[in-house]
Amino acid sequence: MLKSNMNQNVPQTLKGFRDYLPETMAVRNYVKNLLTETFEEFGFEPVETPTLEYSSTLMGKYGEEADKMVYSFLDQGERQVGLRYDLTVPIAKVLAIYGSQIPIPFKRYQIQPVWRADKPQKGRYREFVQCDIDTFGTSSPTADAEIVAVIYSILNKLNFKKFSIRLNSRIVLKNILSQSGIEDNQNSALQSLDKFQKIGEDGVRKELINKEFSQVQVDSLLKYIKEAKPDENLQAVFNAIKNFGVSETAFVFDPTMVRGLDYYTGTIFETYVEEPKIGSITGGGRYDNLIKVLGGPDTPAVGTSLGFDRIVDCIIELNLLPELAKTKVKVMVGNFGVDTEEQSLKLTSLLRENNIPAIFYPDSDKIGKQFKYASEKKIPFVALIGSNEATNNEVTLKNMTTGEQKTVKQSDIINNL
């Protein structure tokens, strides 16, 4: 006899996924609007792509470890499909398909959820929102630098004080690998090096030895990493970053930073905050071959992802945002029952027609309960039409902050808010 599952009907949210209540959504919408405004100030245009892609579009672009985290399955039409892992491969697909219709250079932004079958932990979820900006069709170092300038502008607007934008170049890294005698399994060596900040030099050394790189190769690699300097192109990026007005204390050359994805070809960058310890909050770089790999024209590209959820988590934890209203509603029209309902609904419509967010309390509850609701929602004003007000075409307006009440003509309510 099967044991009954006592918890099978208990509502639960899947691990790695989250529900967002209105108070949290107010913060998320604030951040999203700020990001959108900043992207558009820099001339980036909006794009969206489908939730599902053919698995062949997604797989083989990120690297062996990342490919394992793609949610891939057969749909009802027996097609092998996958949920978006990031926004970079899908936008490269868009350029491959529609490139001839889009003026180049093309600057795009995209804010959509992505999914990864990752192990959930602080700052790491299975469903999260990514915000991407990319510039297509130019190899100019100024395009790379402008991405960094956007990151710097956004973090300053969000009141981040202690952050570091780290830059490196895949070209610099490939040269170091060659100098170290590592010609085979270069991506594997880079994946280990990318853990330098987490496991330190000894940890990287041990992992490389376990991967059967020779002692000479490992010693040489770590020696050349310590001696590394920006090449000519990366130095041009640094110069342009400064000319964009980014503080020299906000960015740094980090030769140990790799970025784990295989499609990067040149400049790479990540942003870290000192507190909380949450990992990188932005990451990106130059990926000049990806569109061609997907069957499109040979189109250089550079961009970054901003970890929307991590940024929101940081600013909530660090209390960086201004005081946000719980609601945009400015007036709640009270409910005294059917006798005054017609005038109350017309008043609600009048307010909305004048661009004043308003709601009508749906039930004729005790007035104290209605006031309590408005107070909990932080609605600034309550408008009341009782029998006396209805007879005289008036409305009593209560300021929920000061407690002050005054009675005015219904037609004059706009001038009294």
Secondary structure, DSSP 8 states (H G I E B T S, - for coil): -----TTTTS----TT-----HHHHHHHHHHHHHHHHHHHHTT-EE----SEEEHHHHTTSS-HHHHTTS-EEE-TTS-EEEE-S-SHHHHHHHHHHHGGGS-SSEEEEEEEEEE-----BTTB-SEEEEEEEEEES---HHHHHHHHHHHHHHHHHTT--SEEEEEEEHHHHHHHHHHTT--SSHHHHHHHHTTHHHHHHHHHHHHHHHTT--HHHHHHHHHHHHH----HHHHHHHHHHHHTT--TTSEEE-TT---S-TT--SEEEEEEESSS---EEEEEEE-SSHHHHTTS----EEEEEEEHHHHHHHHHHTT-S----S-S--EEE----HHHHHHHHHHHHHHHHTT--EEE-SS---HHHHHHHHHHTT-SEEEE--HHHHHTTEEEEEETTT--EEEEEGGGSGGG-
